[in-house]
Amino acid sequence: MAKDKYEVLNIDETQYNTLYTAKYKNRKTWTAPDPKKVISFIPGTILDILVKKGQEVKEGEVLLLLEAMKMRNKIVAPMDGKIAAIHVKKTQIVPKNALLIEFK
């Protein structure tokens, strides 16, 4: 019988010897959100794109409309800036966490 290899898990500066599951070992590592990237928070369909590449926008300005579960969601600019790229097209279906728009 193979001997299990315990690994160290650090929680609040306390170390525990444990066995990791395959799901835990293969998980996606957390990265800090990039404020210059607008990401979809739910899956849906792009109804309209209200900005163009190179356009200056103000914080809170509506960038596009995303329909999800028969509700229209206004995706707004998280900051003042210039649109660097638009990664979606009108009527495109996007999954959750899809890159929609990038700022310069």
BAPALO-873405 format. One record per atom (N, C-alpha, C): x, y, z; residue in three letters. Coordinates in steps of 0.001 Angstrom, whole numbers, padded with zeros to 6 digits, always signed. Layout:
BAPALO-873405
XYZALA/...
This chain:
BAPALO-873405
+000846-001178+000000MET/+000000+000000+000000MET/+000892+001241+000000MET/+000637+002146-000929ALA/+001450+003353-001048ALA/+001172+004283+000135ALA/+002217+004904+000614LYS/+002068+005827+001727LYS/+001655+007182+001171LYS/+000598+007762+001757ASP/+000114+009069+001319ASP/+001103+010154+001694ASP/+001279+011096+000767LYS/+002194+012201+001021LYS/+001382+013409+001499LYS/+001633+013802+002726TYR/+000941+014951+003290TYR/+001632+016232+002836TYR/+000835+017261+002610GLU/+001353+018560+002225GLU/+000931+019589+003260GLU/+001654+020684+003292VAL/+001386+021720+004286VAL/+000369+022710+003732VAL/-000655+022981+004517LEU/-001676+023976+004201LEU/-001579+025057+005271LEU/-001391+026298+004833ASN/-001228+027412+005765ASN/-002510+028243+005790ASN/-003174+028299+006939ILE/-004384+029093+007117ILE/-004178+029989+008327ILE/-004230+031290+008092ASP/-004057+032282+009168ASP/-002825+031998+010015ASP/-001706+031763+009338GLU/-000410+031542+009961GLU/-000341+030267+010805GLU/-001300+029364+010600THR/-001265+028055+011248THR/-001069+027013+010161THR/-000107+026115+010377GLN/+000196+025105+009376GLN/-000475+023782+009729GLN/-001083+023185+008693TYR/-001748+021902+008846TYR/-001154+020930+007831TYR/-000958+019669+008236ASN/-000548+018623+007308ASN/-001813+017961+006799ASN/-001971+017924+005476THR/-003203+017414+004892THR/-002940+016759+003549THR/-003947+016079+003041LEU/-003905+015506+001692LEU/-004777+016373+000800LEU/-004243+016812-000325TYR/-005011+017626-001267TYR/-005758+016723-002241TYR/-006975+017122-002583THR/-007734+016399-003603THR/-007239+016825-004982THR/-007547+016011-005985ALA/-007167+016354-007362ALA/-007847+017653-007783ALA/-009092+017851-007359LYS/-009820+019077-007693LYS/-009097+020298-007121LYS/-008614+020197-005900TYR/-007897+021305-005271TYR/-006568+021573-005987TYR/-005865+020525-006339LYS/-004574+020692-007009LYS/-004721+021313-008394LYS/-005838+021036-009079ASN/-006047+021520-010450ASN/-006881+022789-010525ASN/-007146+023417-009408ARG/-007992+024614-009395ARG/-007300+025778-010097ARG/-008126+026705-010569LYS/-007596+027918-011192LYS/-007122+028853-010079LYS/-005909+029338-010179THR/-005391+030218-009132THR/-006023+031599-009238THR/-006209+032238-008106TRP/-006841+033544-008043TRP/-005861+034618-008520TRP/-006375+035547-009306THR/-005589+036706-009721THR/-006413+037950-009443THR/-005736+039016-009124ALA/-006433+040273-008840ALA/-007114+040776-010109ALA/-008346+041287-009991PRO/-009036+041804-011172PRO/-008297+043000-011767PRO/-008286+043075-013092ASP/-007657+044185-013796ASP/-008721+045252-014040ASP/-008578+046448-013455PRO/-009607+047481-013611PRO/-009757+047972-015051PRO/-008791+047661-015916LYS/-008872+048108-017310LYS/-009607+047112-018204LYS/-010084+046010-017632LYS/-010809+045003-018403LYS/-012232+044887-017866LYS/-013197+044991-018786VAL/-014604+044833-018425VAL/-014978+043393-018742VAL/-015380+042645-017712ILE/-015663+041220-017810ILE/-017160+040989-017582ILE/-017746+040032-018309SER/-019164+039714-018095SER/-019334+039016-016747SER/-020328+039442-016012PHE/-020572+038871-014689PHE/-021603+037748-014743PHE/-022322+037636-015868ILE/-023278+036559-016108ILE/-023256+036224-017600ILE/-023671+035014-017970PRO/-023758+034703-019397PRO/-024960+035409-020012PRO/-024855+035752-021281GLY/-025965+036419-021944GLY/-025652+036759-023380GLY/-026522+037586-023967THR/-026404+038000-025363THR/-026155+039498-025430THR/-025202+039911-026244ILE/-024918+041328-026433ILE/-026027+041911-027311ILE/-026805+042834-026755LEU/-027891+043462-027512LEU/-027416+044666-028303LEU/-026562+045471-027684ASP/-026105+046690-028345ASP/-024767+047116-027771ASP/-023917+047661-028623ILE/-022631+048219-028200ILE/-022720+049721-028417ILE/-022583+050485-027355LEU/-022821+051921-027395LEU/-021553+052759-027492LEU/-020390+052103-027604VAL/-019115+052819-027705VAL/-018330+052285-028890VAL/-017285+053027-029260LYS/-016398+052614-030350LYS/-014958+052619-029852LYS/-014109+051866-030530LYS/-012689+051842-030194LYS/-012124+053248-030311LYS/-011343+053650-029303GLY/-010737+054977-029295GLY/-011599+056054-028652GLY/-012828+055738-028330GLN/-013745+056725-027735GLN/-013400+056981-026274GLN/-013477+058245-025875GLU/-013293+058632-024470GLU/-014614+058424-023746GLU/-014569+057790-022570VAL/-015775+057576-021778VAL/-015542+058025-020340VAL/-016634+058344-019677LYS/-016595+058751-018270LYS/-017067+057585-017403LYS/-016624+057548-016175GLU/-017049+056516-015234GLU/-018576+056518-015120GLU/-019186+055335-015208GLY/-020629+055208-015102GLY/-021371+055293-016428GLY/-020669+055655-017508GLU/-021287+055728-018829GLU/-021581+054314-019328GLU/-022743+054128-019948VAL/-023138+052803-020441VAL/-022301+052429-021663VAL/-021659+051263-021597LEU/-020809+050778-022675LEU/-021570+049847-023623LEU/-022337+048933-023033LEU/-023107+047999-023841LEU/-024271+047444-023052LEU/-025196+046799-023769LEU/-026346+046156-023151LEU/-026191+044651-023281LEU/-026375+043957-022162LEU/-026243+042502-022115LEU/-027570+041931-021630LEU/-028195+041102-022455GLU/-029458+040476-022048GLU/-029164+039123-021431GLU/-029703+038923-020227ALA/-029538+037647-019534ALA/-030841+037342-018805ALA/-031378+036179-019036MET/-032626+035751-018404MET/-033745+036772-018626MET/-033859+037254-019851LYS/-034884+038202-020300LYS/-034798+039558-019595LYS/-033636+039859-019025MET/-033413+041166-018401MET/-032264+041854-019121MET/-032436+043149-019352ARG/-031390+043927-020005ARG/-030500+044549-018933ARG/-029226+044231-019002ASN/-028252+044740-018045ASN/-027372+045774-018726ASN/-027253+046930-018102LYS/-026373+047974-018621LYS/-024981+047734-018057LYS/-024030+047545-018931ILE/-022633+047390-018523ILE/-022009+048776-018612ILE/-021548+049293-017471VAL/-021059+050672-017407VAL/-019542+050714-017260VAL/-018980+051860-017608ALA/-017528+052067-017503ALA/-017124+052124-016026ALA/-016122+051343-015638PRO/-015678+051343-014250PRO/-014810+052556-013897PRO/-014383+053312-014935MET/-013496+054459-014715MET/-013527+055355-015947MET/-012961+056525-015819ASP/-012768+057394-016977ASP/-011629+056803-017813ASP/-011743+056892-019117GLY/-010660+056383-019950GLY/-011025+056308-021407GLY/-010137+055691-022160LYS/-010292+055537-023606LYS/-010429+054049-023911LYS/-011356+053712-024803ILE/-011590+052323-025178ILE/-010422+051834-026046ILE/-009734+050793-025596ALA/-008610+050230-026340ALA/-009074+049153-027311ALA/-010031+048325-026880ALA/-010504+047228-027731ALA/-011886+046787-027294ALA/-012682+046376-028271ILE/-013996+045795-028007ILE/-013925+044355-028501ILE/-014129+043400-027606HIS/-013926+041988-027918HIS/-015215+041237-028237HIS/-016335+041936-028353VAL/-017617+041292-028640VAL/-018302+041989-029804VAL/-019302+041321-030362LYS/-020100+041884-031446LYS/-021564+041818-031054LYS/-022359+042643-031689LYS/-023790+042654-031450LYS/-024370+041276-031779LYS/-025282+040802-030947THR/-025965+039498-030999THR/-025077+038320-030582THR/-023843+038576-030198GLN/-022944+037504-029755GLN/-023386+036988-028385GLN/-023339+035676-028202ILE/-023624+035064-026905ILE/-022295+034921-026172ILE/-022239+035430-024942VAL/-020994+035394-024170VAL/-021194+034596-022882VAL/-020176+033860-022455PRO/-020254+033136-021183PRO/-019909+034069-020020PRO/-020082+033584-018824LYS/-019648+034323-017637LYS/-018128+034469-017694LYS/-017636+035589-017214ASN/-016192+035897-017154ASN/-015545+036101-018523ASN/-016319+036442-019536ALA/-015758+036725-020858ALA/-015278+038180-020914ALA/-014162+038405-021574LEU/-013626+039753-021744LEU/-014486+040481-022756LEU/-015081+041608-022356LEU/-015954+042384-023224LEU/-015227+043575-023842LEU/-014653+044411-022972ILE/-014020+045654-023406ILE/-012746+045876-022600ILE/-011733+046462-023262GLU/-010493+046839-022586GLU/-010292+048338-022689GLU/-009748+048925-021615PHE/-009403+050353-021582PHE/-007910+050509-021771PHE/-007509+051705-022253LYS/-006073+052022-022370LYS/-005559+052487-021038LYS/
